Amino acid sequence: MHFNNNKTVFILSFGFFFILVPMLILVAVAIHRIQHNIESIDSVVHHQITKTKLITKMLSAARERSLLMLEMRLTDDPFSRDEKMMRFHQHGNIFAQSRMQLMEMNLSVDEMIVLKQQGKLTKVTVPIQRKIVESLIEDNTSGDVSRLIIEKAVPMQDLVFEKLSILLDMQQKESAKSFQNSAAESTNSIITMSVLALAVFLTCVFISVYIVKRITRSEKLLFREKERAQVTLHSIGDAVITTDKAGNIEYLNEEAEYLTGWLNNDACKRPISEVCVIIKEDEKEHYYHPFEEVIKGKRVVSSQGESVIKMKNNQAFAVEYTASPIFGTDSELDGVIIVLRNVTETRVLSHQLAYQATHDALTGLINRAEFEYITEKVIKDSENTNRHHGLCYVDIDQFKVINDTCGHQAGDELLKQLATLLKTCVRDNDLVSRLGGDEFGILFRDCEIDEAKDILESLKEAISSQRFIWDNKSFTMSISAGLVELSSQTGSLADIFSAVDSACYAAKEQGRNRVHVYREDDLIISTMEGEMHWVHRINEALEENRFRLFFQTISPLGKYYKDVACCELLVRMISKDGDVIPPMAFIPSAERYNLMSNIDRWVIREAMSIIASNRDVLRDNQFHFSINLSAQSLSDNDFLCFIKEQFKEFDLLPQRFCFEITETTAILNLSIAKEFISTLKEMGCSFSLDDFGSGLSSFEYLKNLSVDYLKIDGAFVKNLVNDQVDKAMVQSINQVGHVMGIKTIAEFAENEKIISILQDIGVDFAQGYGVSKPAEFKSVAEVLCKAYENNIYSVAN
């Protein structure tokens, strides 16, 4: 229908265009010809008048000069003569200027001939007149002057007048001729206009006949398209409702019948407000209809926000709508068409996605992003009011132990139970969020800091009284919480979150299961911030390659290992001044702020680079290099791949490397440690369990770890000479290790007495200042030399 209407309009427009254009052309030609004739006549008249005026001025000026010359002859008053002489010269100037202007005009050949003849006469006449005037000025009125006037001046002037009169006659003849030409052109224009008018009339008749035929055909096509449009509207997926300008229903398609609950025949002629009831949910209006807005503004109106349509039986659907005005042929509003789309399923899915985007899937609490967004709004509100709020971080103590020993399913269940408990213990106005991992956030709205702390203390006690049971194992739960006040003096969101994170960490550092309130003069947090200063120094040292490798020999004590030489590689930081910084100055901060994995990577790459450059020295030696690995490296999913890549890049035998893992690290990452050790041992690496004996369950976990060496904790070794309990602990660890086929290494072997007792006990290796002090690792040759020098204990036996 739309296509045929457009085609009909096109045909009509095209036809009127072809009728109008020739008419406009005809009128334009007529106007042009008339204008041309008028302009031609005006031009001729103006030209002739101008020439006539100039000739007349010349004639008048010549006469005036002759008269003035005679008057000067007759007067005796010298002053009168002077005045007449000035006028004489003025008329001479007028004559000359007029002649020059006339010369510049478009003159005919005959006019130019006459004008030149006049010019020659003037050239003769002017000197005579000038001589007469000068004589008269000198008061010479003799008979010679009179004779000169009568015999020469007057006859010559008459000849000039004659030539000017001839020019005037020529102008009259030329004007008459021009008017005759204009009349002829007008006659030609009338003939041309008549021919064009006849051609336009015949063209109009032809076009009119063609338009009538096309319109008749278009009406038939229009009817067919209208029927097709009705079928189309009835079958499309969107609901379509049309009304008249009064708002009465004219048509409903099938989808509109479904959404409204009205049949088309029943709805026709009824008011739109009765058939189509729309409610805007965001404004909580009981009734709204876009029809009124379209009628008022005569513009397209689309849905804003969420809207629903209520059926006849009060069932509701979520909809999006577009209401558009329908204009008649007179451009007046003729009705409204409303298109509604059923978006119920889409909106449900959208709400679900919005919920998932702002909530934690496991606990149902809001997630970190939403929590930060709401907290930021509260902070801004606090800046403009005197309201006080509290922000808290809650961290589950020893969550990783439960997660590793019982599995992630147990960890998830613990998080869900704790989330429920948190929501139960806080006020209705407070907001609880899972920030990630085992960390939760609580926003105490309109709450003084002391009240918030009391709530947290009650929460801490409630959690401590609970026991988490999984797979017949029972665990005591506890939390560490950091609390910070939000008020008008509160800083930015980043500052607040940093402060509350520090407070939570301080609670852990003080022994866990406690609440720590952030204060600006907090000594504990100040100490932690001092440690955070090391983060920058460590990162800077890594970027500037200001770490150095040192080594310390591990000497065999028994005759069975006298041919085995090995050393432990140690890392030191170098200050900008070149001083060596001991490891305990920066390693605690690196461990706390997750930088140990970067340091471990540097150590491994640097060690392999030095060893690879000295591979010829190692060819015939059984020498092992021991490298410490941190808990962070063990938990890094990419770290194992990194080690494999380094072996491949430097083409080194894995059999030459022993990796040391502390007992605490192995216990806290038991499943990861087992997989890590197993993978590298298959490649040929060996493993040592460092600081063994410091944990509470050392022997139990030892059965689950396939290690090659036990490094007995130096706390037992350094007092071995004077403390029988420490000696018994060393004997016990050594015996268990040997029973399990694991070689033992004693740390802190500081002197000959300790080394002697270790040999008596049967410990396999010793490491400490009694064996050798750490030295910078520059070349493998130096390491081998020092190692074999320190093998005197095994050789002596």
Secondary structure, DSSP 8 states (H G I E B T S, - for coil): -HHHHHHHHHHHHHHHHHHHHHHHHHHHHHHHHHHHHHHHHHHHHHHHHHHHHHHHHHHHHHHHHHHHHHHHHH---HHHHHHHHHHHHHHHHHHHHHHHHHHHS---HHHHHHHHHHHHHHHHHHHHHHHHHHHHHTT---HHHHHHIIIIIHHHHHHHHHHHHHHHHHHHHHHHHHHHHHHHHHHHHHHHHHHHHHHHHHHHHHHHHHHHHHHHHHHHHHHHHHHHHHHHHHHSSSEEEEEETTSBEEEE-HHHHHHHS--HHHHTTSBHHHH-EEEETTTT-S-B-HHHHHHHH-S-EE--S-EEEE-TTS-EEEEEEEEEEEE-TTSSEEEEEEEEEE-HHHHHHHHHHHHHHHB-TTT-SB-HHHHHHHHHHHHHHHHHS---EEEEEEEETTHHHHHHHH-HHHHHHHHHHHHHHHHHHS-TT-EEEEEETTEEEEEETT--HHHHHHHHHHHHHHHHT-EEEETTEEEE--EEEEEEEESTT---HHHHHHHHHHHHHHHHHTTSSSEEE--TT-HHHHHHHHHHHHHHHHHHHHHTT-EEEEEEEEEE-SGGGTT-EEEEEEEEEE-TTS-EE-HHHHHHHHHHTT-HHHHHHHHHHHHHHHHHTTHHHHTT--EEEEEEE-HHHHH-TTHHHHHHHHHHHHT--GGGEEEEEEHHHHHHTHHHHHHHHHHHHHHT-EEEEEEETSSSSHHHHHTT---SEEEE-HHHHTTTTT-HHHHHHHHHHHHHHHHTT-EEEES---SHHHHHHHHHHT-SEE-STTT---EE---HHHHHHHHHHTTHHHHH-
